[in-house]
């Protein structure tokens, strides 16, 4: 298909504001890293960020950096650097590309955001609610920078969430207070924590509403748009900046729905994406689905930053609940029910599962779920790939499979 024949893509005008916000975030992080009077914490993407923010830390998220390395396609060349110092090619490619980036001193942060160095942490804080790899990842930097490593070890693969699960994590969150007081020199302030959680809750609620605009037909945004616009929800939740941005974005998307303006020109099919993005192929996959008049309207991944459990009046309990009940931390039965409900909610014609080679925790095609969904009448397709390591992804094979899947959907009409 020639460039002039490609379907028109609708630009989201709020994107300009989002880019400016993210640039400011990295500039502030760089400034804090180079100011001995400021505090910097490294944190896993799904908590305990709010507690760190309440102590006055500027928070850096290595997983966000991993996604940047994937999107820029630097990751595949950096992963072997980590492999050479003993990190297996089978573990998280966020981890291996990030460590490779650090060892080689090559990063989009240094080139695109004019940062002088990787931000130097005063503390590293993890939560294993996503996977064990984050603990080992942060242990590397704890040794390199000779700074404290603290964290929460979450119960995982939870079926029915019990109060015991929440209280277990609540107690662990509370145990982080004393070391953070020593590291920061600041006394725990419950009022500050409540305010940060209030802002995080507002942010996550607005992000939920943003994603739910895609229940409209035609959808005003795609999964690929969501992967870009989730940035503030990841690195700036707990701030008024993130709240203001999602109010702006939500207003624009609601106006699109009022005017029946779809994200793609001729939406005929609506799909659900499960699993990690293939970061280095976001643009090409987005274009391919657009050419096939197919909108990827919803995803497990983008919804991973909706934390309904936050409660400003019960800050530790709310953090524990929000960060324990997340999708990735649940049983196969709960995950399957969730996807079935999402397919109905967004009126999806089928589900695409991304089986990411180095991310078993976020790959849900390995225990028969696609086949069970097919039995219940939901067409499914499994794509083999990876979040960052493009050596695990065959573009030609994937395109053929996607085209055949859309033909199958056409035959079902």
Number of C-alpha atoms within 10 A of each C-alpha: 7 5 6 7 8 14 16 14 13 13 11 16 12 17 15 9 13 21 15 10 18 16 16 13 19 19 17 14 23 23 16 19 23 16 11 9 7 15 23 26 22 24 26 26 20 21 23 20 30 25 27 26 21 21 21 15 23 24 26 25 17 20 19 17 19 26 23 21 26 27 20 16 17 20 28 21 14 24 25 17 20 22 17 11 11 9 18 15 16 12 15 28 27 28 24 28 29 29 25 25 24 17 13 12 11 17 25 16 20 14 10 10 16 13 19 14 15 17 21 19 22 21 26 25 24 26 25 21 24 22 18 15 15 22 20 12 20 24 20 13 20 18 11 9 14 13 16 17 19 19 20 22 16 21 17 18 20 19 14 12 13 11 10 10 18 22 15 17 23 20 14 16 22 13 14 17 16 11 14 22 13 10 15 19 10 12 12 16 11 16 13 16 22 21 18 24 29 22 23 28 24 24 29 26 17 23 28 20 17 23 24 20 20 27 20 18 18 23 26 30 28 24 24 22 20 19 17 14 22 22 17 23 23 21 21 23 25 27 21 15 14 27 23 13 21 26 16 16 20 20 12 17 26 18 12 20 18 11 10 14 18 22 25 26 18 16 19 15 20 25 24 24 22 22 24 23 24 22 24 23 19 18 13 12 18 19 19 16 21 22 19 19 17 22 31 26 31 30 27 20 19 25 18 16 22 22 25 19 18 25 19 21 15 12 24 26 22 21 26 26 24 21 26 31 24 22 22 23 23 21 14 18 13 16 20 17 11 13 20 16 12 17 20 11 13 20 19 21 20 23 25 21 23 23 22 27 20 23 22 16 16 20 19 22 22 11 10 10 18 20 15 13 18 14 10 9 11 16 20 20 19 18 18 17 23 26 28 36 28 19 9 15 19 12 15 8 11 16 16 10 15 19 14 13 17 19 12 12 15 11 8 9 5
